[in-house]
């Protein structure tokens, strides 16, 4: 399977990225806010949903990076920088325009944790970095899981 590399410049593009990143795991230490560069970079272990739903399902994770450019501010909820080894599970990445093309990008994690980015415009990239390994389980969510008022894949 080819490594994933996607760019998002609008809400529709970001929804595709969000679907690929659902159930990725992220260590707090791998969330890098670079205010001088107006950039947020997140190292993550993404669950490969494409491989898991193919004709011969394989459960695997891939090392990947998520980058947001043109970020004006980064605010977090329930994230403590000193908890460097805490592992978060990414559920969705959303975007709300408030002064087109500017808006708020939100990374929603299991347990109510979130990162909210104020962006000049949407400039997002996700890319697989190489390492792939077998996953012991396929992520599963309770029926009717609701995130920010919208039903997601169960």
C-alpha positions, -999 to 999 in steps of 0.1 A, spaced: 0 0 0 13 34 -9 21 59 18 -6 85 24 1 121 16 -28 145 16 -32 183 16 -63 202 28 -71 237 17 -109 237 25 -134 220 48 -141 191 23 -104 183 20 -101 184 58 -129 159 62 -109 134 41 -79 139 63 -100 136 94 -114 102 82 -79 89 76 -67 101 110 -96 88 131 -83 67 159 -47 79 156 -28 79 188 -7 109 198 17 114 227 14 148 243 52 153 237 47 149 200 24 180 197 47 208 187 33 243 187 58 266 168 44 301 172 73 318 156 66 297 124 28 300 127 28 262 126 15 232 146 31 198 139 17 165 154 35 132 152 10 104 153 5 67 149 -24 64 125 -47 34 122 -48 24 86 -85 24 79 -80 17 42 -61 -15 49 -86 -25 76 -116 -22 52 -100 -37 21 -107 -70 4 -82 -87 27 -85 -67 60 -52 -60 78 -50 -41 111 -20 -19 111 -7 14 122 16 38 103 38 66 116 26 99 102 29 136 107 1 162 106 10 198 99 -11 230 101 4 262 86 -7 298 90 -18 292 126 -23 324 146 -30 308 180 -32 274 196 -54 267 226 -59 234 244 -84 217 267 -73 189 290 -38 188 277 -9 193 302 25 198 287 42 181 316 22 149 309 46 142 280 39 104 279 1 107 280 -14 91 249 -44 107 233 -67 92 207 -77 115 179 -114 112 169 -118 140 144 -104 172 128 -130 199 120 -130 234 106 -153 263 110 -149 294 89 -156 327 108 -141 353 85 -134 335 52 -109 321 46 -99 324 83 -115 302 109 -110 276 137 -96 242 132 -103 218 160 -86 185 168 -110 164 190 -97 136 212 -113 109 232 -122 120 267 -130 157 259 -94 168 251 -91 192 222 -68 216 204 -83 247 188 -63 265 162 -71 299 149 -59 299 113 -56 326 86 -67 300 62 -67 262 60 -33 248 50 -30 213 63 -8 183 53 -7 148 65 20 124 54 30 88 63 66 87 74 75 51 67 72 27 96 43 3 95 34 -23 121 6 -48 130 -21 -35 153 -35 -59 179 -70 -46 176 -92 -26 153 -105 5 171 -142 3 180 -165 30 193 -198 26 212 -229 28 189 -241 64 186 -208 81 195 -214 118 190 -187 143 186 -196 180 186 -232 172 176 -223 150 146 -225 112 145 -192 96 135 -182 61 122 -189 36 149 
